[in-house]
Amino acid sequence: MRTSFLIHSLLFMCGIIGLLVPAMPAFGQDASKLQEMQRVIELQQRRLEVQQKQLEMQQRQIDEQRQLMQELQTQIKSLASDAEPKEVPAIADKPPEKKPVQTVMAPTQEKTGLSEAGKHDRESPSGSNVSYFDPSKVINIPGSKTSIGLHGFAEFQILNDTDGLNNNRFDTATIPVDGAPSQTKFNVNPTQIALSSTTPVSNGRLNTMISMDFNGQVDRPEPRLRVAYGEFVNGQQGWGLLGGQTYATMLDLRAVPETLDFAGPAAMWQTRQPLARFTKSLGKSVISEIALETPENVTYIDAEKLTRWPDLAIAGTWLVGNEYIKHLRLAGLVRDLRAEDINGMTDSALGWAITGSAKLGLPFLGAKDSFKFTLHYGDGYGTQIKGGPVEGAFNTINSTLETTKIFGSFGGIQHFWADKWRSNLVYGYVDSENPEFVSGDTFDNTSYTAVDLIWTPYEKVTLGIEYLWGRRENKDGAAGDANRFIVSSKVAF
């Protein structure tokens, strides 16, 4: 090293000087001075030797530290090599992408109407009582394929009646013919909440829905079960099977007009009831349905209901889907009506109904404008419809059950003034043919009219005002009218 070389060179030069000094008498230096100088040189030599040893010791320490550092670096490299992840595709180095918010829109094979969700009108607004609300978010249950969706809305209404209808439903069959004081009510009964699920399975999917509102008491909020069903949909073979409580098969959900009146127009098939229903697609645009439904939704005059056979309902829907005709539907109902009078006598009668319905496009008025309507006629099904009469009356003289014939119709035109502004003009009518022996104050017919202006400032918010007019007439000709004004706000989630 350079330091050692300089030290050795210096020592060598000092040694030469030490040998030459005694041989220079020409300089006139005496022997004592030379000896003193020799001692100084020897002392410096010893100091240099000590410093050299110190330097050599420091050098050895530096070498040892360098070797230790090299060993540590080797160990670190070895550990880093073991901990290094295996080579993966480049996409794995990217942060995981967030899944988009999922919405429960009916799958392709269900949109034709194989599932309950697919039977609703998903193109234009319908009344809150029949609309299907897609959940804004879906929760995937860990460890399973099941997804859970939360639906619902909060609805607040201010109601003002001129005739004092003592409930929140504008049921024209209950209008007093002798008048009543006007009333104002604040109402949150229409508020709904629902929980749905969907689970892919072999050859199809399982769907469930449980929902409730707060219309258990028409004059105050009280929880009420609306629907509770499970269904299997086989998209490959085009059929679905549903069991539980939901809308009656006779109701065409695509043909219900929109009203701010939560219960909808008179003559509408209003019941949601327990049933078992099989749905089958016949080609790409025809859907057939057959259902067995509870026979318990009946009412009689002067008799108690008895049940024997379930109601049988059959329906067929043609999804035309063109500019003017959206769909056409035909349905039929057969009922076994049985009753027992106060004397313990029993009798039965046949109840039946046939209904036709449609949704038509009105492109000459507006691209989204439509006309929906339903007509039905039959015997002994009045409890199934809004504003309907009883199924029949028991003649205690000859112990026979006589049914009530019914004709009903309802429909409405929906017009969009702008993307966020629309109006509906809705009408409903029920006419009954009562048995001759019933009293004169028995309900005979009723009419219903609604007109509104609705604003949707945001996708989930609906604000509006509506005017309702109704009339009830009894068998003896006595009649009463009613007027209601509604201010409504609804926020969905």
C-alpha positions as CSV (number, residue, x, y, z in Angstrom):
1,M,0.0,0.0,0.0
2,R,1.1,3.6,-0.6
3,T,1.4,4.4,3.2
4,S,3.6,1.4,3.9
5,F,5.9,2.3,0.9
6,L,6.4,5.8,2.2
7,I,7.2,4.6,5.7
8,H,9.7,2.1,4.4
9,S,11.3,4.7,2.1
10,L,11.6,7.1,5.0
11,L,13.2,4.5,7.3
12,F,15.7,3.5,4.5
13,M,16.8,7.1,4.0
14,C,17.1,7.6,7.7
15,G,19.3,4.5,7.9
16,I,21.6,5.9,5.1
17,I,21.9,9.2,6.9
18,G,22.8,7.4,10.1
19,L,25.6,5.6,8.4
20,L,26.9,8.7,6.6
21,V,26.8,11.2,9.5
22,P,29.8,9.7,11.5
23,A,32.0,9.9,8.3
24,M,31.6,13.7,7.8
25,P,34.3,15.4,9.8
26,A,34.5,18.0,7.2
27,F,31.4,19.7,8.7
28,G,33.2,20.4,12.0
29,Q,30.7,18.8,14.2
30,D,31.9,17.2,17.3
31,A,31.2,13.6,18.4
32,S,28.6,14.6,21.1
33,K,26.4,16.4,18.7
34,L,26.5,13.5,16.3
35,Q,25.5,11.1,19.0
36,E,22.6,13.4,20.1
37,M,21.4,13.5,16.5
38,Q,21.7,9.8,16.3
39,R,19.4,9.3,19.3
40,V,16.8,11.7,17.9
41,I,16.8,9.7,14.6
42,E,16.5,6.4,16.5
43,L,13.6,7.8,18.5
44,Q,11.8,8.9,15.3
45,Q,12.4,5.5,13.9
46,R,10.8,3.8,16.9
47,R,7.8,6.2,16.7
48,L,7.4,5.5,13.0
49,E,7.5,1.8,13.7
50,V,4.7,2.2,16.3
51,Q,2.6,4.2,13.9
52,Q,3.2,1.6,11.2
53,K,1.9,-1.1,13.5
54,Q,-1.2,1.0,14.4
55,L,-1.8,1.5,10.7
56,E,-1.5,-2.1,10.0
57,M,-3.9,-3.0,12.8
58,Q,-6.4,-0.4,11.4
59,Q,-6.0,-1.9,8.0
60,R,-6.8,-5.4,9.3
61,Q,-9.9,-4.0,11.0
62,I,-11.0,-2.4,7.8
63,D,-10.4,-5.6,5.9
64,E,-12.4,-7.6,8.4
65,Q,-15.3,-5.1,8.3
66,R,-15.3,-5.1,4.5
67,Q,-15.4,-8.9,4.5
68,L,-18.3,-8.8,7.0
69,M,-20.2,-6.4,4.8
70,Q,-19.7,-8.6,1.8
71,E,-21.1,-11.6,3.8
72,L,-24.1,-9.5,4.9
73,Q,-24.8,-8.4,1.4
74,T,-24.7,-12.0,0.2
75,Q,-27.2,-13.0,2.8
76,I,-29.5,-10.1,2.0
77,K,-29.5,-11.0,-1.7
78,S,-30.3,-14.6,-0.9
79,L,-33.2,-13.6,1.3
80,A,-34.5,-11.2,-1.3
81,S,-34.4,-13.9,-4.0
82,D,-36.4,-16.2,-1.8
83,A,-39.1,-13.6,-1.0
84,E,-39.4,-12.3,-4.6
85,P,-42.9,-13.2,-6.1
86,K,-43.1,-15.5,-9.0
87,E,-43.5,-14.1,-12.4
88,V,-47.1,-13.2,-13.1
89,P,-48.9,-11.6,-16.1
90,A,-48.4,-7.8,-16.3
91,I,-52.1,-7.2,-15.4
92,A,-51.5,-8.5,-11.9
93,D,-49.2,-5.6,-11.2
94,K,-52.1,-3.2,-11.7
95,P,-54.3,-2.3,-8.7
96,P,-57.5,-4.3,-8.7
97,E,-60.3,-2.7,-10.6
98,K,-63.4,-1.8,-8.7
99,K,-66.5,-3.7,-9.8
100,P,-69.2,-1.4,-11.2
101,V,-72.4,-1.0,-9.2
102,Q,-74.7,-3.9,-10.1
103,T,-78.4,-3.5,-10.8
104,V,-81.0,-6.2,-10.8
105,M,-82.3,-5.8,-14.3
106,A,-84.1,-8.9,-15.4
107,P,-81.7,-11.2,-17.3
108,T,-82.2,-11.6,-21.0
109,Q,-84.2,-14.8,-20.7
110,E,-86.4,-13.1,-18.1
111,K,-87.2,-9.9,-19.8
112,T,-89.7,-11.7,-22.0
113,G,-91.8,-12.3,-18.9
114,L,-90.6,-15.7,-17.6
115,S,-89.9,-14.1,-14.2
116,E,-92.1,-11.8,-12.1
117,A,-89.6,-9.0,-12.5
118,G,-90.0,-9.4,-16.3
119,K,-93.7,-8.9,-16.2
120,H,-93.5,-5.3,-15.1
121,D,-93.4,-2.3,-17.5
122,R,-89.7,-1.4,-17.6
123,E,-90.0,1.2,-20.3
124,S,-92.5,3.8,-19.0
125,P,-93.5,4.8,-15.5
126,S,-96.3,3.0,-13.8
127,G,-98.1,3.6,-10.5
128,S,-96.1,3.1,-7.3
129,N,-98.3,0.2,-6.4
130,V,-97.1,-2.0,-9.3
131,S,-93.7,-0.5,-10.3
132,Y,-90.7,-2.8,-10.1
133,F,-87.8,-0.9,-8.4
134,D,-84.3,-2.1,-9.3
135,P,-81.9,-2.0,-6.4
136,S,-79.2,0.6,-6.6
137,K,-76.6,-1.8,-5.2
138,V,-76.3,-5.5,-5.0
139,I,-74.3,-7.4,-2.2
140,N,-72.6,-10.6,-3.2
141,I,-72.7,-13.1,-0.4
142,P,-69.1,-14.4,0.2
143,G,-68.7,-18.0,-0.6
144,S,-71.8,-18.3,-2.7
145,K,-73.2,-17.1,-6.0
146,T,-76.2,-15.4,-4.4
147,S,-76.6,-11.7,-4.8
148,I,-78.9,-9.7,-2.5
149,G,-80.6,-6.4,-3.6
150,L,-82.3,-3.7,-1.5
151,H,-85.2,-1.8,-3.1
152,G,-87.7,0.7,-1.9
153,F,-88.8,4.3,-1.6
154,A,-90.1,6.8,0.9
155,E,-93.4,8.5,-0.2
156,F,-95.1,11.4,1.5
157,Q,-98.5,12.7,0.4
158,I,-100.9,15.5,1.5
159,L,-104.5,14.5,0.8
160,N,-107.5,16.9,0.7
161,D,-111.0,15.4,0.3
162,T,-114.2,17.3,-0.2
163,D,-116.4,14.5,1.0
164,G,-114.5,13.1,4.0
165,L,-113.4,9.7,2.7
166,N,-112.2,8.2,6.0
167,N,-109.2,6.5,4.6
168,N,-106.0,7.1,2.6
169,R,-107.3,5.0,-0.3
170,F,-109.4,6.7,-2.9
171,D,-111.7,3.7,-3.1
172,T,-114.8,5.0,-5.1
173,A,-116.9,2.1,-3.8
174,T,-116.8,3.6,-0.3
175,I,-117.9,7.1,-1.3
176,P,-120.8,8.1,1.0
177,V,-124.0,8.8,-1.0
178,D,-125.3,11.2,1.7
179,G,-122.1,13.3,1.9
180,A,-119.5,14.0,4.6
181,P,-117.3,16.8,5.9
182,S,-114.1,17.6,4.1
183,Q,-110.8,16.3,5.5
184,T,-107.1,16.8,5.1
185,K,-104.6,14.0,5.8
186,F,-100.8,13.6,5.8
187,N,-99.9,10.1,4.5
188,V,-96.8,8.0,4.4
189,N,-98.6,4.6,3.9
190,P,-97.3,4.0,0.4
191,T,-93.7,3.8,1.6
192,Q,-92.2,0.5,0.5
193,I,-89.1,-1.6,1.3
194,A,-88.1,-4.8,-0.4
195,L,-85.3,-7.4,-0.4
196,S,-84.6,-9.5,-3.4
197,S,-82.0,-12.2,-4.3
198,T,-80.8,-14.0,-7.4
199,T,-78.7,-17.2,-7.5
200,P,-77.4,-18.8,-10.7
201,V,-78.0,-22.6,-10.8
202,S,-77.7,-25.3,-13.3
203,N,-79.8,-24.4,-16.4
204,G,-81.2,-21.3,-14.9
205,R,-81.5,-19.1,-11.8
206,L,-83.4,-18.8,-8.5
207,N,-85.0,-15.5,-7.6
208,T,-86.7,-14.4,-4.4
209,M,-88.5,-11.2,-3.4
210,I,-90.0,-10.1,0.0
211,S,-91.5,-6.6,0.2
212,M,-93.8,-4.7,2.5
213,D,-95.4,-1.3,2.7
214,F,-97.2,0.6,5.5
215,N,-100.7,0.4,4.3
216,G,-101.9,-2.2,6.8
217,Q,-104.4,0.3,8.2
218,V,-105.8,2.7,5.6
219,D,-106.1,5.5,8.1
220,R,-102.6,5.3,9.6
221,P,-99.2,3.7,8.9
222,E,-98.9,0.0,9.7
223,P,-96.5,-2.6,8.2
224,R,-98.1,-4.9,5.6
225,L,-96.7,-7.8,3.6
226,R,-97.0,-7.1,-0.1
227,V,-95.2,-10.0,-1.9
228,A,-93.1,-13.0,-0.7
229,Y,-92.2,-15.5,-3.4
230,G,-89.5,-17.7,-4.7
231,E,-89.1,-18.7,-8.4
232,F,-87.0,-20.8,-10.7
233,V,-86.4,-19.6,-14.3
234,N,-85.0,-22.0,-16.9
235,G,-83.8,-19.7,-19.6
236,Q,-82.6,-22.5,-22.0
237,Q,-85.9,-24.3,-22.1
238,G,-88.0,-21.1,-21.6
239,W,-90.1,-21.7,-18.6
240,G,-90.4,-20.5,-15.0
241,L,-92.1,-21.7,-11.8
242,L,-93.2,-19.4,-9.0
243,G,-94.6,-20.1,-5.6
244,G,-95.6,-17.5,-3.0
245,Q,-97.6,-14.3,-2.7
246,T,-97.6,-11.9,-5.6
247,Y,-99.9,-10.1,-8.0
248,A,-102.9,-12.1,-9.3
249,T,-102.3,-13.6,-12.7
250,M,-105.3,-11.8,-14.1
251,L,-103.5,-8.4,-13.7
252,D,-101.5,-7.3,-16.7
253,L,-98.7,-5.4,-14.9
254,R,-97.6,-3.8,-18.2
255,A,-101.0,-2.3,-18.8
256,V,-101.5,-0.4,-15.4
257,P,-101.5,3.3,-15.9
258,E,-99.6,5.7,-13.6
259,T,-101.4,7.6,-10.9
260,L,-100.2,9.4,-7.8
261,D,-103.1,7.7,-6.1
262,F,-101.2,4.8,-4.6
263,A,-104.0,2.1,-5.0
264,G,-104.6,3.0,-8.7
265,P,-107.9,3.2,-10.7
266,A,-111.2,1.5,-10.1
267,A,-111.6,-1.9,-11.8
268,M,-107.9,-2.7,-11.5
269,W,-107.1,-6.3,-10.4
270,Q,-105.9,-5.2,-6.9
271,T,-105.1,-8.5,-5.1
272,R,-101.7,-9.9,-4.3
273,Q,-102.3,-13.4,-3.1
274,P,-100.7,-16.8,-2.5
275,L,-100.5,-18.8,-5.8
276,A,-98.4,-21.3,-7.7
277,R,-97.8,-20.3,-11.3
278,F,-96.1,-21.9,-14.3
279,T,-94.9,-19.7,-17.2
280,K,-93.8,-20.9,-20.6
281,S,-92.5,-19.1,-23.6
282,L,-94.0,-20.1,-27.0
283,G,-91.4,-18.7,-29.4
284,K,-89.7,-15.4,-29.0
285,S,-92.7,-13.2,-28.4
286,V,-95.5,-15.3,-26.9
287,I,-95.7,-16.1,-23.1
288,S,-98.3,-18.4,-21.6
289,E,-99.2,-18.7,-17.9
290,I,-101.2,-21.1,-15.8
291,A,-101.8,-20.7,-12.1
292,L,-103.6,-22.1,-9.1
293,E,-104.5,-19.3,-6.7
294,T,-106.0,-19.0,-3.2
295,P,-109.8,-19.2,-3.2
296,E,-110.1,-17.2,0.1
297,N,-110.4,-13.7,-1.4
298,V,-114.2,-13.7,-1.5
299,T,-117.0,-11.8,0.2
300,Y,-120.7,-12.7,0.3
301,I,-123.9,-11.0,1.5
302,D,-125.7,-13.0,4.3
303,A,-123.2,-15.9,4.2
304,E,-119.8,-17.0,5.3
305,K,-117.2,-18.2,2.8
306,L,-116.2,-21.9,2.4
307,T,-113.4,-23.1,0.2
308,R,-113.0,-26.3,-1.8
309,W,-111.0,-25.9,-5.0
310,P,-108.3,-23.3,-5.8
311,D,-109.0,-20.6,-8.4
312,L,-107.6,-21.5,-11.9
313,A,-106.1,-18.7,-14.0
314,I,-104.7,-18.9,-17.6
315,A,-103.2,-16.1,-19.6
316,G,-101.3,-15.5,-22.8
317,T,-99.3,-12.5,-23.8
318,W,-98.1,-11.4,-27.2
319,L,-95.1,-9.1,-27.0
320,V,-95.6,-7.3,-30.3
321,G,-93.0,-4.6,-29.6
322,N,-93.6,-2.4,-32.6
323,E,-94.1,1.4,-32.7
324,Y,-97.8,1.3,-32.2
325,I,-98.6,-2.0,-30.4
326,K,-96.3,-2.9,-27.5
327,H,-98.2,-6.0,-26.3
328,L,-101.6,-7.7,-26.2
329,R,-102.8,-10.0,-23.5
330,L,-105.8,-12.3,-22.9
331,A,-106.6,-14.0,-19.6
332,G,-109.3,-16.1,-18.0
333,L,-110.3,-17.1,-14.5
334,V,-112.5,-20.0,-13.1
335,R,-113.6,-20.0,-9.4
336,D,-115.4,-22.5,-7.2
337,L,-117.6,-20.3,-5.0
338,R,-119.1,-21.9,-1.8
339,A,-120.9,-20.3,1.1
340,E,-122.8,-21.1,4.2
341,D,-125.8,-19.0,5.5
342,I,-126.8,-18.3,9.0
343,N,-129.0,-21.4,9.1
344,G,-126.1,-23.7,8.3
345,M,-127.2,-24.3,4.7
346,T,-124.5,-24.4,2.0
347,D,-124.4,-23.9,-1.7
348,S,-121.9,-23.4,-4.4
349,A,-121.7,-21.5,-7.7
350,L,-119.3,-21.0,-10.6
351,G,-117.3,-17.8,-10.7
352,W,-115.5,-16.8,-13.9
353,A,-113.9,-13.8,-15.7
354,I,-112.3,-13.0,-18.9
355,T,-110.0,-10.0,-19.5
356,G,-108.2,-8.4,-22.3
357,S,-105.5,-5.7,-22.0
358,A,-102.9,-3.9,-24.1
359,K,-100.2,-1.2,-24.2
360,L,-100.2,0.9,-27.3
361,G,-97.6,3.4,-28.4
362,L,-98.6,7.0,-29.4
363,P,-95.6,8.2,-31.5
364,F,-97.8,10.9,-33.2
365,L,-98.0,12.5,-29.7
366,G,-94.5,11.8,-28.4
367,A,-91.8,9.1,-28.7
368,K,-92.5,7.9,-25.1
369,D,-96.3,8.5,-25.0
370,S,-98.5,5.5,-24.5
371,F,-102.1,4.3,-23.9
372,K,-102.7,1.4,-21.5
373,F,-106.1,-0.3,-21.0
374,T,-107.9,-3.3,-19.6
375,L,-111.4,-4.7,-20.1
376,H,-112.9,-7.6,-18.1
377,Y,-116.3,-9.2,-17.7
378,G,-117.6,-12.2,-15.6
379,D,-119.4,-13.5,-12.6
380,G,-118.4,-13.6,-8.9
381,Y,-114.9,-12.0,-8.7
382,G,-115.7,-8.5,-7.3
383,T,-113.3,-8.7,-4.3
384,Q,-110.4,-9.2,-6.8
385,I,-110.8,-5.7,-8.2
386,K,-110.6,-2.2,-6.8
387,G,-114.0,-0.7,-6.3
388,G,-115.7,-4.0,-7.0
389,P,-118.9,-5.5,-5.5
390,V,-119.2,-8.7,-3.4
391,E,-118.9,-12.1,-5.2
392,G,-122.6,-12.9,-4.5
393,A,-125.4,-13.1,-2.0
394,F,-127.1,-16.0,-0.3
395,N,-130.8,-16.3,-0.9
396,T,-132.1,-17.6,2.5
397,I,-135.5,-18.3,1.1
398,N,-134.4,-21.0,-1.3
399,S,-130.9,-21.6,0.2
400,T,-129.1,-20.7,-3.0
401,L,-125.9,-18.7,-3.7
402,E,-126.4,-16.2,-6.5
403,T,-123.4,-14.5,-8.0
404,T,-122.9,-10.8,-9.0
405,K,-122.1,-10.2,-12.7
406,I,-119.5,-7.6,-13.3
407,F,-118.2,-5.4,-16.2
408,G,-115.0,-3.4,-15.5
409,S,-112.6,-1.3,-17.5
410,F,-109.6,1.0,-16.7
411,G,-106.9,2.7,-18.7
412,G,-104.9,5.8,-19.1
413,I,-102.9,8.0,-21.5
414,Q,-99.4,9.0,-20.5
415,H,-97.9,12.1,-22.2
416,F,-94.4,13.5,-21.8
417,W,-94.2,17.3,-22.0
418,A,-90.4,17.0,-21.7
419,D,-87.9,14.4,-20.5
420,K,-88.6,15.2,-16.8
421,W,-92.2,16.3,-17.1
422,R,-95.2,14.1,-17.8
423,S,-99.0,13.9,-17.3
424,N,-101.5,11.0,-17.0
425,L,-105.2,11.0,-17.8
426,V,-106.7,7.9,-16.2
427,Y,-110.2,6.4,-16.0
428,G,-111.8,3.4,-14.3
429,Y,-115.4,2.1,-14.3
430,V,-117.1,-0.8,-12.6
431,D,-120.7,-1.9,-13.2
432,S,-122.4,-4.8,-11.3
433,E,-125.6,-6.7,-11.9
434,N,-126.8,-7.6,-8.4
435,P,-129.3,-10.4,-7.5
436,E,-132.8,-9.1,-7.4
437,F,-133.3,-9.9,-3.6
438,V,-130.5,-7.7,-2.3
439,S,-131.3,-4.4,-0.6
440,G,-131.5,-1.1,-2.5
441,D,-128.4,0.4,-0.8
442,T,-126.2,-2.3,-2.3
443,F,-123.3,-1.0,-4.4
444,D,-124.2,-0.9,-8.1
445,N,-121.5,1.0,-10.1
446,T,-118.7,3.4,-9.7
447,S,-116.5,5.8,-11.8
448,Y,-113.0,7.0,-11.3
449,T,-111.0,9.8,-13.0
450,A,-107.4,11.1,-12.3
451,V,-105.4,13.8,-14.0
452,D,-101.9,14.8,-12.8
453,L,-98.7,16.6,-13.5
454,I,-95.5,14.8,-12.5
455,W,-91.9,16.1,-12.3
456,T,-88.8,13.9,-12.0
457,P,-86.0,16.3,-11.2
458,Y,-83.6,13.4,-10.5
459,E,-83.7,9.8,-11.5
460,K,-84.8,8.7,-8.0
461,V,-87.1,11.6,-7.1
462,T,-90.7,12.0,-8.2
463,L,-92.8,15.1,-7.3
464,G,-96.4,15.7,-8.5
465,I,-99.9,17.0,-8.0
466,E,-103.1,15.1,-8.9
467,Y,-106.8,15.7,-9.0
468,L,-109.2,12.7,-8.5
469,W,-112.9,12.5,-9.0
470,G,-115.1,9.6,-8.1
471,R,-118.7,8.6,-8.0
472,R,-120.6,5.7,-6.4
473,E,-124.2,4.8,-7.2
474,N,-126.3,2.2,-5.4
475,K,-128.9,-0.2,-6.7
476,D,-131.7,2.1,-5.7
477,G,-130.2,5.1,-7.6
478,A,-128.8,7.0,-4.7
479,A,-125.3,8.4,-5.6
480,G,-122.5,10.4,-4.2
481,D,-119.5,12.2,-5.6
482,A,-116.0,12.8,-4.2
483,N,-113.0,15.0,-5.1
484,R,-109.5,14.6,-3.8
485,F,-106.3,16.7,-4.3
486,I,-102.9,15.0,-3.8
487,V,-99.5,16.6,-3.4
488,S,-96.9,13.8,-3.5
489,S,-93.2,13.4,-3.1
490,K,-91.4,10.1,-3.6
491,V,-87.6,9.3,-3.2
492,A,-86.5,5.9,-4.2
493,F,-83.3,4.0,-3.3
